[in-house]
Amino acid sequence: MATVTFDKATRIYPGSTKPAVDALDIEIADGEFLVLVGPSGCGKSTSLRMLAGLEDVNGGAIRIGDRDVTHLPPKDRDIAMVFQNYALYPHMTVADNMGFALKIAGVNKAEIRQKVEEAAKILDLTEYLDRKPKALSGGQRQRVAMGRAIVREPQVFLMDEPLSNLDAKLRVSTRTQIASLQRRLGITTVYVTHDQVEALTMGDRVAVLKDGLLQQVDSPRNMYDKPANLFVAGFIGSPAMNLIEVPVTDGGVKFGNSVVPVQRDALSATSDKTVTVGVRPEHFDVAGADSDLGVAVTVNVVEELGSDAFVYGTAQVGGESKDLVVRVGGREVPEKGSQLHVVPRAGETHVFSTSTGARLSD
């Protein structure tokens, strides 16, 4: 197995002045599952393709283990890639598809068969080995593509949105299978997705990209608890964090009719008259109906999920109408059109600079 290093790796497409990936710096540990996530066009697939050797590197370097692979062709990098569209040969059986790379490499038939059967057992594909891809479901085809990567025993797995063609239920079960399989095999894996729930549930660490720039790389828990800037705060978490610009006041920030205490260091770190406070939907306390604490939220839509519910409403904050999302218990669901008074829970707020977007609170 091997580590993977992006050392200020940069990709500028011909005819463009702006890098698609700008000085990407990430060290991926041996056996780690790293997820690259971000909106469309942020550079995550380009980063993966640079590691695979499918895109040129215009600056910096890429290393797999101790080898500089920056300018090596894909076949010499000891990687295996799983694509979004499976890329199976329709005229070959599942067994032939899985063993094809080994056949090209000149491995003898008995060894190919043994490796294919071992991979099929791991992936629960044994009974499908003699079938053609068209006789399989989307989830089974994806497992065949995984099997083809496994039999090669590469140093690094690269996965480019491998679940996006599957339906929602299958996606959830397949991502569990991939994550547990990777842990069992211990192969360093770089996984690209635009789905931040997928990123948080699968990755040992998550790297968030925006416009080709790395915003933060951290464990899913740290990224959720301590987003580095406004972009990460708004991107990670579902529903998204509520981000509200509020005035700075003595002892904290003014949130409607309440003063919410925040760390003194956070406020002394900025000269802005306002800061942007982030509050996750689950970190609002709902005050009593006759209370005038916090801000009044008019309920527009309620999304009931059984154990709890999300209230989507609007509130007047600082003279502006703001959309807010509040999580409430499943048995305390308010009526549409009613009003709730909500106060951010002390110690659960995130403070960001309004001008730079950088995190101010610890």
Solvent accessible surface area in square Angstrom, and as a share of the most:
residue,aa,sasa,rsa
1,M,117,0.52
2,A,5,0.04
3,T,56,0.33
4,V,0,0.00
5,T,17,0.10
6,F,1,0.00
7,D,47,0.24
8,K,118,0.50
9,A,0,0.00
10,T,20,0.12
11,R,22,0.08
12,I,62,0.31
13,Y,76,0.29
14,P,120,0.75
15,G,94,0.90
16,S,46,0.30
17,T,135,0.78
18,K,127,0.54
19,P,31,0.19
20,A,26,0.20
21,V,0,0.00
22,D,48,0.25
23,A,49,0.38
24,L,0,0.00
25,D,67,0.35
26,I,5,0.03
27,E,126,0.57
28,I,3,0.01
29,A,56,0.43
30,D,82,0.43
31,G,25,0.24
32,E,18,0.08
33,F,0,0.00
34,L,0,0.00
35,V,1,0.00
36,L,0,0.00
37,V,0,0.00
38,G,0,0.00
39,P,52,0.33
40,S,107,0.69
41,G,79,0.76
42,C,2,0.01
43,G,9,0.08
44,K,11,0.05
45,S,39,0.25
46,T,16,0.09
47,S,0,0.00
48,L,0,0.00
49,R,84,0.31
50,M,0,0.00
51,L,0,0.00
52,A,1,0.01
53,G,19,0.18
54,L,75,0.37
55,E,26,0.12
56,D,97,0.50
57,V,11,0.07
58,N,83,0.43
59,G,27,0.26
60,G,47,0.45
61,A,19,0.15
62,I,0,0.00
63,R,77,0.28
64,I,2,0.01
65,G,25,0.24
66,D,147,0.76
67,R,104,0.38
68,D,87,0.45
69,V,0,0.00
70,T,9,0.05
71,H,156,0.70
72,L,58,0.29
73,P,59,0.37
74,P,53,0.33
75,K,165,0.70
76,D,60,0.31
77,R,5,0.02
78,D,60,0.31
79,I,13,0.06
80,A,1,0.01
81,M,25,0.11
82,V,0,0.00
83,F,68,0.28
84,Q,77,0.34
85,N,101,0.52
86,Y,21,0.08
87,A,49,0.38
88,L,27,0.14
89,Y,86,0.33
90,P,101,0.63
91,H,127,0.57
92,M,30,0.13
93,T,32,0.19
94,V,0,0.00
95,A,9,0.07
96,D,78,0.40
97,N,0,0.00
98,M,0,0.00
99,G,3,0.03
100,F,53,0.22
101,A,30,0.24
102,L,15,0.07
103,K,137,0.58
104,I,124,0.63
105,A,77,0.60
106,G,65,0.62
107,V,40,0.23
108,N,93,0.48
109,K,177,0.75
110,A,78,0.61
111,E,66,0.29
112,I,23,0.12
113,R,104,0.38
114,Q,102,0.45
115,K,42,0.18
116,V,2,0.01
117,E,78,0.35
118,E,91,0.41
119,A,2,0.01
120,A,0,0.00
121,K,163,0.69
122,I,60,0.31
123,L,14,0.07
124,D,102,0.53
125,L,0,0.00
126,T,82,0.48
127,E,130,0.58
128,Y,33,0.12
129,L,9,0.04
130,D,115,0.59
131,R,106,0.39
132,K,77,0.33
133,P,9,0.05
134,K,169,0.72
135,A,60,0.47
136,L,9,0.04
137,S,60,0.39
138,G,29,0.28
139,G,2,0.02
140,Q,34,0.15
141,R,77,0.28
142,Q,0,0.00
143,R,38,0.14
144,V,0,0.00
145,A,1,0.00
146,M,6,0.03
147,G,0,0.00
148,R,34,0.13
149,A,3,0.02
150,I,15,0.07
151,V,3,0.02
152,R,98,0.36
153,E,107,0.48
154,P,2,0.01
155,Q,52,0.23
156,V,0,0.00
157,F,2,0.01
158,L,0,0.00
159,M,1,0.00
160,D,22,0.12
161,E,28,0.12
162,P,0,0.00
163,L,1,0.00
164,S,38,0.24
165,N,82,0.42
166,L,9,0.04
167,D,93,0.48
168,A,69,0.53
169,K,174,0.74
170,L,60,0.30
171,R,69,0.25
172,V,75,0.43
173,S,54,0.35
174,T,5,0.03
175,R,37,0.13
176,T,87,0.51
177,Q,86,0.38
178,I,4,0.02
179,A,13,0.10
180,S,59,0.38
181,L,10,0.05
182,Q,3,0.02
183,R,128,0.47
184,R,156,0.57
185,L,50,0.25
186,G,28,0.27
187,I,9,0.05
188,T,0,0.00
189,T,0,0.00
190,V,0,0.00
191,Y,0,0.00
192,V,0,0.00
193,T,3,0.02
194,H,96,0.43
195,D,35,0.18
196,Q,25,0.11
197,V,58,0.33
198,E,6,0.03
199,A,0,0.00
200,L,41,0.20
201,T,78,0.45
202,M,1,0.01
203,G,7,0.07
204,D,57,0.29
205,R,64,0.23
206,V,0,0.00
207,A,0,0.00
208,V,0,0.00
209,L,1,0.00
210,K,75,0.32
211,D,78,0.41
212,G,1,0.01
213,L,87,0.43
214,L,51,0.25
215,Q,43,0.19
216,Q,22,0.10
217,V,44,0.25
218,D,39,0.20
219,S,36,0.23
220,P,26,0.17
221,R,149,0.54
222,N,70,0.36
223,M,0,0.00
224,Y,48,0.18
225,D,63,0.32
226,K,105,0.44
227,P,0,0.00
228,A,38,0.30
229,N,29,0.15
230,L,43,0.22
231,F,51,0.21
232,V,0,0.00
233,A,0,0.00
234,G,29,0.28
235,F,41,0.17
236,I,0,0.00
237,G,5,0.05
238,S,79,0.51
239,P,27,0.17
240,A,48,0.37
241,M,9,0.04
242,N,9,0.05
243,L,46,0.23
244,I,1,0.00
245,E,92,0.41
246,V,0,0.00
247,P,60,0.38
248,V,53,0.30
249,T,44,0.26
250,D,137,0.71
251,G,51,0.50
252,G,0,0.00
253,V,1,0.00
254,K,87,0.37
255,F,1,0.00
256,G,29,0.28
257,N,101,0.52
258,S,14,0.09
259,V,77,0.44
260,V,4,0.03
261,P,78,0.49
262,V,22,0.13
263,Q,83,0.37
264,R,194,0.71
265,D,106,0.55
266,A,0,0.00
267,L,28,0.14
268,S,91,0.59
269,A,69,0.53
270,T,26,0.15
271,S,109,0.70
272,D,40,0.21
273,K,172,0.73
274,T,39,0.23
275,V,0,0.00
276,T,12,0.07
277,V,1,0.00
278,G,0,0.00
279,V,0,0.00
280,R,1,0.00
281,P,2,0.01
282,E,37,0.17
283,H,29,0.13
284,F,6,0.03
285,D,63,0.33
286,V,68,0.39
287,A,22,0.17
288,G,43,0.42
289,A,105,0.81
290,D,142,0.74
291,S,26,0.17
292,D,101,0.52
293,L,95,0.47
294,G,0,0.00
295,V,5,0.03
296,A,33,0.26
297,V,0,0.00
298,T,48,0.28
299,V,3,0.02
300,N,70,0.36
301,V,82,0.47
302,V,25,0.15
303,E,78,0.35
304,E,118,0.53
305,L,98,0.49
306,G,62,0.59
307,S,101,0.65
308,D,30,0.15
309,A,0,0.00
310,F,22,0.09
311,V,0,0.00
312,Y,68,0.26
313,G,2,0.02
314,T,41,0.24
315,A,3,0.03
316,Q,122,0.54
317,V,8,0.05
318,G,73,0.70
319,G,74,0.71
320,E,114,0.51
321,S,74,0.48
322,K,61,0.26
323,D,113,0.59
324,L,2,0.01
325,V,21,0.12
326,V,0,0.00
327,R,102,0.37
328,V,13,0.07
329,G,27,0.26
330,G,20,0.20
331,R,233,0.85
332,E,126,0.56
333,V,44,0.25
334,P,22,0.14
335,E,133,0.60
336,K,140,0.60
337,G,58,0.56
338,S,40,0.26
339,Q,109,0.48
340,L,24,0.12
341,H,31,0.14
342,V,0,0.00
343,V,32,0.18
344,P,5,0.03
345,R,95,0.35
346,A,67,0.52
347,G,74,0.71
348,E,66,0.30
349,T,18,0.11
350,H,11,0.05
351,V,1,0.00
352,F,0,0.00
353,S,5,0.04
354,T,47,0.27
355,S,87,0.56
356,T,106,0.62
357,G,9,0.09
358,A,47,0.36
359,R,49,0.18
360,L,33,0.16
361,S,11,0.07
362,D,113,0.58
